[in-house]
Amino acid sequence: MTTKSLVSAFIIPTVTAVLVLGSHVTVSYAGSKKIVGSWKNHVTPTTPGPGVPPPFDTFISFTREGIVLDSSPSPLVNPGHGVWFNTGRRQFKATFFLLQFDEQFQLVGPAKVRATLEVNEVGDRYSGESRTEIFDATGKTVLQSFDALMEGRRILLDPLP
């Protein structure tokens, strides 16, 4: 087969297919009943008491590999890292840890968040409950804990025209 025949037979059709098909492919988990993706997460603490934060928003991502990444609105809390697991149809459990600091940026200790979540039928929202436990710097003694409701809205692709 000559070089000209190779180009005509394989390369031109392959490039054409990639250009045509690639222009119609979008990556989105909209409508998925899976938790994989990125979410805007609203947390409403339900345990009253001193030191319990007011309602707040975070961004949280769940990867295909079972990893959880969470952000915090506070400069005194590092991003969270952890794992998630599918426990049933549209039902998930997650555990992740964050490091907390005081106003002098001294380590207070880790915070462990455990959550049970359910994705809705459409796949664009979740709801559930969580418990946050804040430990001392040794990670052994619980200084405080609180329960919360969690509500998430999936972040969807919004491309430029």
C-alpha positions as a printed NumPy array, in Angstrom:
array([[  0.   ,   0.   ,   0.   ],
       [  1.445,   3.371,  -0.984],
       [  1.593,   6.365,   1.313],
       [ -1.105,   8.095,  -0.734],
       [ -3.421,   5.052,  -0.42 ],
       [ -2.728,   4.851,   3.341],
       [ -3.709,   8.504,   3.78 ],
       [ -6.842,   8.06 ,   1.681],
       [ -7.907,   4.769,   3.263],
       [ -7.217,   5.355,   6.955],
       [ -6.015,   8.768,   8.052],
       [ -8.559,  11.016,   6.291],
       [-11.605,   8.984,   7.463],
       [-10.212,   8.766,  11.003],
       [ -9.557,  12.511,  11.278],
       [-12.976,  13.274,   9.755],
       [-14.719,  10.963,  12.237],
       [-12.889,  12.52 ,  15.191],
       [-13.772,  16.044,  14.066],
       [-17.427,  15.245,  13.376],
       [-18.062,  13.042,  16.406],
       [-15.892,  15.079,  18.731],
       [-17.892,  18.227,  18.085],
       [-21.046,  16.506,  19.361],
       [-19.616,  14.867,  22.463],
       [-20.28 ,  16.544,  25.796],
       [-19.213,  15.401,  29.217],
       [-21.94 ,  15.76 ,  31.79 ],
       [-23.419,  13.687,  34.535],
       [-26.779,  15.432,  34.197],
       [-29.456,  12.825,  34.591],
       [-27.034,  10.364,  36.142],
       [-28.132,   8.656,  39.301],
       [-24.485,   8.369,  40.295],
       [-22.77 ,  10.686,  42.703],
       [-19.642,  11.02 ,  40.555],
       [-19.074,  14.668,  39.714],
       [-18.832,  18.049,  41.411],
       [-21.537,  19.566,  43.586],
       [-22.396,  22.758,  45.443],
       [-23.097,  21.472,  48.945],
       [-25.253,  23.287,  51.53 ],
       [-24.746,  22.234,  55.156],
       [-27.315,  23.061,  57.847],
       [-26.159,  22.074,  61.36 ],
       [-28.984,  20.576,  63.434],
       [-27.162,  20.223,  66.763],
       [-27.465,  23.409,  68.854],
       [-24.637,  24.566,  71.051],
       [-21.61 ,  26.815,  71.37 ],
       [-19.107,  26.529,  68.554],
       [-21.584,  24.96 ,  66.117],
       [-21.32 ,  26.913,  62.858],
       [-24.265,  28.591,  61.133],
       [-25.394,  27.079,  57.806],
       [-22.648,  27.203,  55.16 ],
       [-21.824,  26.15 ,  51.586],
       [-18.924,  24.053,  50.312],
       [-17.954,  22.502,  47.01 ],
       [-17.527,  18.745,  47.021],
       [-16.394,  16.315,  44.333],
       [-16.791,  12.552,  44.13 ],
       [-14.425,  10.763,  41.719],
       [-14.962,   7.477,  39.889],
       [-12.169,   5.991,  41.977],
       [-14.095,   6.557,  45.223],
       [-12.275,   9.705,  46.364],
       [-14.003,  12.674,  48.029],
       [-12.566,  16.204,  47.808],
       [-14.261,  18.95 ,  49.829],
       [-13.614,  22.676,  50.133],
       [-14.395,  24.874,  53.102],
       [-15.501,  28.498,  53.248],
       [-13.123,  29.106,  56.173],
       [ -9.46 ,  30.071,  55.732],
       [ -8.861,  28.165,  58.986],
       [ -9.877,  24.804,  57.482],
       [ -7.884,  22.877,  54.866],
       [ -9.64 ,  21.108,  51.981],
       [-11.1  ,  17.732,  52.9  ],
       [ -9.915,  14.398,  51.565],
       [-11.605,  11.034,  51.911],
       [-13.528,   8.175,  50.342],
       [-17.074,   7.306,  49.283],
       [-18.939,   4.062,  48.637],
       [-22.192,   3.122,  46.891],
       [-24.499,   1.42 ,  49.412],
       [-27.555,   0.893,  47.215],
       [-29.658,   2.372,  44.462],
       [-28.722,   6.1  ,  44.466],
       [-27.464,   5.79 ,  48.082],
       [-23.928,   6.591,  49.193],
       [-21.767,   6.903,  52.287],
       [-18.715,   9.137,  52.546],
       [-16.001,   9.831,  55.105],
       [-13.492,  12.642,  54.776],
       [-11.048,  14.558,  56.962],
       [-10.147,  18.245,  57.17 ],
       [ -7.476,  19.986,  59.25 ],
       [ -8.646,  22.885,  61.432],
       [ -6.541,  25.786,  62.687],
       [ -7.064,  28.559,  65.24 ],
       [ -6.753,  32.306,  64.573],
       [ -2.959,  32.081,  65.075],
       [ -2.859,  29.298,  62.439],
       [ -1.932,  26.686,  65.025],
       [ -3.336,  23.221,  64.422],
       [ -6.485,  22.563,  66.462],
       [ -6.8  ,  19.077,  65.045],
       [ -8.502,  17.051,  62.365],
       [-12.223,  17.043,  61.737],
       [-13.872,  13.85 ,  60.509],
       [-17.072,  14.145,  58.489],
       [-19.259,  11.085,  57.882],
       [-22.239,  11.44 ,  55.549],
       [-25.09 ,   9.348,  54.192],
       [-26.448,  10.742,  50.921],
       [-29.119,   9.904,  48.352],
       [-29.163,  11.232,  44.788],
       [-32.637,  12.12 ,  43.481],
       [-34.29 ,  10.354,  40.532],
       [-33.226,  13.069,  38.077],
       [-29.609,  12.899,  39.264],
       [-29.106,  16.632,  39.723],
       [-29.485,  16.857,  43.521],
       [-28.696,  14.912,  46.641],
       [-29.778,  15.134,  50.255],
       [-28.654,  13.446,  53.431],
       [-27.222,  13.718,  56.899],
       [-23.741,  14.118,  58.286],
       [-21.885,  14.062,  61.562],
       [-18.731,  16.126,  62.065],
       [-16.336,  15.306,  64.892],
       [-13.542,  17.738,  65.737],
       [-10.536,  16.16 ,  67.436],
       [ -7.623,  17.606,  69.374],
       [ -4.182,  17.914,  67.766],
       [ -3.351,  14.308,  68.708],
       [ -6.448,  13.12 ,  66.858],
       [ -7.624,  11.097,  69.861],
       [-10.007,  13.227,  71.922],
       [-13.235,  14.593,  70.491],
       [-13.464,  18.298,  71.302],
       [-16.839,  18.811,  69.678],
       [-19.296,  17.143,  67.332],
       [-22.402,  18.209,  65.483],
       [-24.982,  16.696,  63.152],
       [-26.158,  18.409,  59.977],
       [-28.405,  18.12 ,  56.961],
       [-26.64 ,  18.2  ,  53.596],
       [-28.167,  19.23 ,  50.27 ],
       [-26.24 ,  19.214,  47.025],
       [-26.814,  20.55 ,  43.524],
       [-24.783,  19.07 ,  40.69 ],
       [-22.457,  21.47 ,  38.875],
       [-23.167,  21.176,  35.158],
       [-21.05 ,  22.098,  32.172],
       [-21.872,  25.627,  31.01 ],
       [-19.597,  26.126,  27.972],
       [-18.872,  29.405,  26.284],
       [-20.645,  29.745,  22.916]])
